[in-house]
């Protein structure tokens, strides 16, 4: 479990490469942390720019989730769930996240 937590923390560290774009989109209420562990649009329809950001971030997250699962022996679902839990904890006031039922909440 310690390896899983450490690996998920590493995902957050790697996410800083996207932080400016993600934070700007989150500040504007365009994207939020989905209950799947991935980024998702808060409002529909999402612009092409927002869709491209989401696709890029989620592609990188998926790759990191797979690496983390492989290196820790956890399942992909376990890694995604843990990442989501940590992402919600780290969500800044005013930013959005999905609750377990999929409803968007503002922290």
Phi and psi restraints in degrees (value plus and minus 20) as a CYANA .aco file:
   2 UNK   PHI     -82.4   -42.4
   2 UNK   PSI     -58.5   -18.5
   3 UNK   PHI     -85.5   -45.5
   3 UNK   PSI     -58.2   -18.2
   4 UNK   PHI     -84.2   -44.2
   4 UNK   PSI     -66.7   -26.7
   5 UNK   PHI     -82.4   -42.4
   5 UNK   PSI     -65.0   -25.0
   6 UNK   PHI     -82.3   -42.3
   6 UNK   PSI     -59.9   -19.9
   7 UNK   PHI     -87.7   -47.7
   7 UNK   PSI     -58.9   -18.9
   8 UNK   PHI     -87.6   -47.6
   8 UNK   PSI     -57.2   -17.2
   9 UNK   PHI     -81.8   -41.8
   9 UNK   PSI     -57.8   -17.8
  10 UNK   PHI     -82.2   -42.2
  10 UNK   PSI     -57.6   -17.6
  11 UNK   PHI     -78.9   -38.9
  11 UNK   PSI     -64.5   -24.5
  12 UNK   PHI     -81.4   -41.4
  12 UNK   PSI     -59.6   -19.6
  13 UNK   PHI     -84.7   -44.7
  13 UNK   PSI     -61.9   -21.9
  14 UNK   PHI     -88.8   -48.8
  14 UNK   PSI     -46.7    -6.7
  15 UNK   PHI     -85.9   -45.9
  15 UNK   PSI     -39.2     0.8
  16 UNK   PHI     -79.7   -39.7
  16 UNK   PSI     -43.4    -3.4
  17 UNK   PHI     -81.9   -41.9
  17 UNK   PSI     -44.8    -4.8
  18 UNK   PHI    -127.0   -87.0
  18 UNK   PSI     -19.6    20.4
  19 UNK   PHI     -76.1   -36.1
  19 UNK   PSI     -61.4   -21.4
  20 UNK   PHI     -83.0   -43.0
  20 UNK   PSI     -68.4   -28.4
  21 UNK   PHI     -86.1   -46.1
  21 UNK   PSI     -65.1   -25.1
  22 UNK   PHI     -83.8   -43.8
  22 UNK   PSI     -67.7   -27.7
  23 UNK   PHI     -82.7   -42.7
  23 UNK   PSI     -59.9   -19.9
  24 UNK   PHI     -82.3   -42.3
  24 UNK   PSI     -65.3   -25.3
  25 UNK   PHI     -86.4   -46.4
  25 UNK   PSI     -58.1   -18.1
  26 UNK   PHI     -89.0   -49.0
  26 UNK   PSI     -60.4   -20.4
  27 UNK   PHI     -79.3   -39.3
  27 UNK   PSI     -54.0   -14.0
  28 UNK   PHI    -105.8   -65.8
  28 UNK   PSI     -22.2    17.8
  29 UNK   PHI      53.9    93.9
  29 UNK   PSI       2.5    42.5
  30 UNK   PHI    -106.9   -66.9
  30 UNK   PSI     -54.0   -14.0
  31 UNK   PHI    -153.1  -113.1
  31 UNK   PSI     139.6   179.6
  32 UNK   PHI    -172.7  -132.7
  32 UNK   PSI     156.8   196.8
  33 UNK   PHI    -104.0   -64.0
  33 UNK   PSI      92.9   132.9
  34 UNK   PHI     -97.6   -57.6
  34 UNK   PSI     137.1   177.1
  35 UNK   PHI     -92.1   -52.1
  35 UNK   PSI     -16.2    23.8
  36 UNK   PHI    -114.1   -74.1
  36 UNK   PSI     -27.7    12.3
  37 UNK   PHI      74.5   114.5
  37 UNK   PSI     -22.0    18.0
  38 UNK   PHI    -129.1   -89.1
  38 UNK   PSI     147.1   187.1
  39 UNK   PHI    -102.8   -62.8
  39 UNK   PSI     125.1   165.1
  40 UNK   PHI    -165.6  -125.6
  40 UNK   PSI     135.1   175.1
  41 UNK   PHI     -91.7   -51.7
  41 UNK   PSI     117.3   157.3
  42 UNK   PHI    -102.4   -62.4
  42 UNK   PSI     -57.6   -17.6
  43 UNK   PHI    -133.4   -93.4
  43 UNK   PSI     123.0   163.0
  44 UNK   PHI    -135.7   -95.7
  44 UNK   PSI     123.7   163.7
  45 UNK   PHI    -100.1   -60.1
  45 UNK   PSI     127.3   167.3
  46 UNK   PHI    -104.7   -64.7
  46 UNK   PSI     124.0   164.0
  47 UNK   PHI     -85.8   -45.8
  47 UNK   PSI     143.9   183.9
  48 UNK   PHI     -80.4   -40.4
  48 UNK   PSI     -57.1   -17.1
  49 UNK   PHI     -84.4   -44.4
  49 UNK   PSI     -63.8   -23.8
  50 UNK   PHI     -87.1   -47.1
  50 UNK   PSI     -61.5   -21.5
  51 UNK   PHI     -81.2   -41.2
  51 UNK   PSI     -60.5   -20.5
  52 UNK   PHI     -85.6   -45.6
  52 UNK   PSI     -61.4   -21.4
  53 UNK   PHI     -80.6   -40.6
  53 UNK   PSI     -68.2   -28.2
  54 UNK   PHI     -79.6   -39.6
  54 UNK   PSI     -66.2   -26.2
  55 UNK   PHI     -80.8   -40.8
  55 UNK   PSI     -64.7   -24.7
  56 UNK   PHI     -85.5   -45.5
  56 UNK   PSI     -68.3   -28.3
  57 UNK   PHI     -81.9   -41.9
  57 UNK   PSI     -65.6   -25.6
  58 UNK   PHI     -88.5   -48.5
  58 UNK   PSI     -52.5   -12.5
  59 UNK   PHI     -83.3   -43.3
  59 UNK   PSI     -63.7   -23.7
  60 UNK   PHI     -89.1   -49.1
  60 UNK   PSI     -59.7   -19.7
  61 UNK   PHI     -82.4   -42.4
  61 UNK   PSI     -66.0   -26.0
  62 UNK   PHI     -78.0   -38.0
  62 UNK   PSI     -65.9   -25.9
  63 UNK   PHI     -80.8   -40.8
  63 UNK   PSI     -62.8   -22.8
  64 UNK   PHI     -89.2   -49.2
  64 UNK   PSI     -58.6   -18.6
  65 UNK   PHI     -79.6   -39.6
  65 UNK   PSI     -63.7   -23.7
  66 UNK   PHI     -83.8   -43.8
  66 UNK   PSI     -63.8   -23.8
  67 UNK   PHI     -82.6   -42.6
  67 UNK   PSI     -62.6   -22.6
  68 UNK   PHI     -84.3   -44.3
  68 UNK   PSI     -64.6   -24.6
  69 UNK   PHI     -80.6   -40.6
  69 UNK   PSI     -64.7   -24.7
  70 UNK   PHI     -84.3   -44.3
  70 UNK   PSI     -62.4   -22.4
  71 UNK   PHI     -97.4   -57.4
  71 UNK   PSI     -42.3    -2.3
  72 UNK   PHI    -124.4   -84.4
  72 UNK   PSI     -33.6     6.4
  73 UNK   PHI      62.4   102.4
  73 UNK   PSI     -15.6    24.4
  74 UNK   PHI    -101.3   -61.3
  74 UNK   PSI     144.1   184.1
  75 UNK   PHI    -103.2   -63.2
  75 UNK   PSI     141.6   181.6
  76 UNK   PHI     -79.4   -39.4
  76 UNK   PSI     -60.3   -20.3
  77 UNK   PHI     -83.0   -43.0
  77 UNK   PSI     -60.7   -20.7
  78 UNK   PHI     -82.4   -42.4
  78 UNK   PSI     -61.5   -21.5
  79 UNK   PHI     -86.3   -46.3
  79 UNK   PSI     -65.5   -25.5
  80 UNK   PHI     -80.8   -40.8
  80 UNK   PSI     -64.0   -24.0
  81 UNK   PHI     -83.4   -43.4
  81 UNK   PSI     -64.5   -24.5
  82 UNK   PHI     -86.1   -46.1
  82 UNK   PSI     -60.5   -20.5
  83 UNK   PHI     -81.4   -41.4
  83 UNK   PSI     -64.4   -24.4
  84 UNK   PHI     -78.8   -38.8
  84 UNK   PSI     -66.1   -26.1
  85 UNK   PHI     -78.6   -38.6
  85 UNK   PSI     -65.6   -25.6
  86 UNK   PHI     -89.0   -49.0
  86 UNK   PSI     -56.9   -16.9
  87 UNK   PHI     -83.1   -43.1
  87 UNK   PSI     -61.6   -21.6
  88 UNK   PHI     -84.5   -44.5
  88 UNK   PSI     -62.2   -22.2
  89 UNK   PHI     -80.2   -40.2
  89 UNK   PSI     -56.8   -16.8
  90 UNK   PHI    -109.7   -69.7
  90 UNK   PSI     -22.5    17.5
  91 UNK   PHI     -82.7   -42.7
  91 UNK   PSI     110.1   150.1
  92 UNK   PHI     -97.8   -57.8
  92 UNK   PSI     132.5   172.5
  93 UNK   PHI     -74.4   -34.4
  93 UNK   PSI     114.8   154.8
  94 UNK   PHI      73.8   113.8
  94 UNK   PSI     -37.2     2.8
  95 UNK   PHI    -107.9   -67.9
  95 UNK   PSI     141.8   181.8
  96 UNK   PHI    -124.3   -84.3
  96 UNK   PSI     130.5   170.5
  97 UNK   PHI    -169.2  -129.2
  97 UNK   PSI     138.1   178.1
  98 UNK   PHI    -113.5   -73.5
  98 UNK   PSI     120.9   160.9
  99 UNK   PHI    -102.8   -62.8
  99 UNK   PSI    -198.4  -158.4
 100 UNK   PHI     -78.8   -38.8
 100 UNK   PSI     -49.8    -9.8
 101 UNK   PHI    -105.6   -65.6
 101 UNK   PSI     -25.5    14.5
 102 UNK   PHI      76.7   116.7
 102 UNK   PSI     -17.8    22.2
 103 UNK   PHI     -98.7   -58.7
 103 UNK   PSI     118.3   158.3
 104 UNK   PHI     -96.9   -56.9
 104 UNK   PSI     114.2   154.2
 105 UNK   PHI    -142.9  -102.9
 105 UNK   PSI     129.4   169.4
 106 UNK   PHI    -129.0   -89.0
 106 UNK   PSI     106.2   146.2
